[in-house]
Amino acid sequence: MITRDEFDTIARNGIWKQNTSIAQILGLCPLLAVTTNAVNGIMLSLATILVMALSNVAVASLRNFIPHEIRIPVFILIVAALVTVVDLLFNANLHELYLVLGIFIPLIVTNCIVLARVEAFAAKNPPLQSTLDGVFMGVGMLWTLALLGALRELLGNGTILGGIDMVFPALQPIHVLPESYPGFLLGLLPPGAFILLGCLIAWKNWMDARAAERARLKPPAPVASAGCH
Amino acid sequence: MMFAPAPFLLKDTSVSQVMTQVCLALVPGIAAYAWLVGPAILIQLVVASFAALVAEAALLKLRGKPLAMFLSDGSAVVTAWLIALTFPPLAPWWLVATATVFAIVVAKHLYGGLGQNPFNPAMVAFAVCIVSFPALMAQWPSVGLQLPLVEQLNVIFGLSPRVDALSGATPLDAMKTALKLADGEIDVAHLLANQDLYGNFAGRGWEWVAAGYLLGGLWMWQRGIITWHVPVAFVASLVAISGALWLYQPAHFASPLFHLLSGGAMLGAFFIATDPVSGCTTPRGKLIFGAGAGLLAYVIRVFGGYPDGVAFAVLLMNLCAPLIDYLCQPAIFGMKDKA
């Protein structure tokens, strides 16, 4: 069904190499609007993972029956149907969070990540691979949004996991910084999200450049360095 | 750092010479300020300069640039001084330090360092802080109430609690709020009669700080550090719009003189909008830049929600500066029309 290599490639692409938020820079609208804390980012990502996995498997299964010329409308109809399901699920079970995330759950339909993966991957690959691709792309989005949300709320409020009580009523947000912390409001405003996202992208590029440099130096290292110095 | 010693320059002018003279030109304004509110402003200048130099050194080291050359050019100190002068003098030290570090790190070095920043770093820091800490940025010391040095140090460094009674709005903000609250029942002349808050032309005491900036600005123009275009256009457009509304309804709009000598108008016209990096460089472009900044400053300070509009006006015009310069290229020497 799927080889180890294939699995590794799909996982690595989703989580790091083609990370939706810091490599493909897709879906910036929900990213900016929702990540005012880690919990919102995580919950929106979970909804997106669900939609992506389901729409990828649906499209991959039907890919041989969808006429090429009208594939985009068909994809959108499939995605929209699934988003409606997720939207109703959130409304019924996590109503408070649903009110916070608001329009951004229905808007998953228009999130470029979903359509991009359906068009670029699911329409050309078998169902199992496509499901995994949807899940791992979503996981990539999940950790990025969680990190960005955590940084923003730490900067803006001095808390971690603010709003956790909307998901698990027993838990309370953790105050990392003292109560007297005045709160750097910029972190919670869209410009703060842009600046922090820029820093995350720079961090990824820096990590990649460092890895590339290491890979370049590694194989001939003993001989070449002896000659150079 | 030297500009190319080409024939079109009368003399070699290094960045550090220019920046030193800009700092010197700020001295009359600072002196009036210190006379008005006491040594607090001097403490803020020191805090901001220290933060700016530390941030500048750290970023230069990180970017692998020569430290001594860029640190001594004085541009970081000018940014720091502008921040200290635009913030409330009794603001907590960390607010001024955070603003300065933000200006140097994000607004200057992330864009490529000296000469590369599209926005005036000091104004970016001001905008960030007034959006992030509106309450602290509104605490201006009440005029006529000068705390002794020790008390001012205690307030700035958080050793004694911040007392609301010590602070009030700026004269500009007080005027706007009073007019808005009275809803047409009270007129400007009546408000200006309050001699606790207002002096002969504008805010009591503050008008002399503005006059100090004007003096320094004229000296910079006389020394050839700035050209006349931006300040003249800024002042002219501010006078034009405030004068028009004042003539139309003198009871509801303050006079042009009040607006010129209030808030950051003079500092903005001579020291902020004239920034050679983030502003326009062509003569006609400078006129448009200054006029736009003056107009926007008035609109934002009178009709907007913020105490003063100069910072946002300059930032908005910074955005337009490349386009303005593109459209205002002068004719190439020897050519009849622009090529």
Boltz contact constraints between the chains, C-beta under 6 A:
constraints:
  - contact:
      token1: [A, 184]
      token2: [B, 132]
      max_distance: 6.0
  - contact:
      token1: [A, 185]
      token2: [B, 132]
      max_distance: 6.0
  - contact:
      token1: [A, 186]
      token2: [B, 128]
      max_distance: 6.0
  - contact:
      token1: [A, 186]
      token2: [B, 132]
      max_distance: 6.0
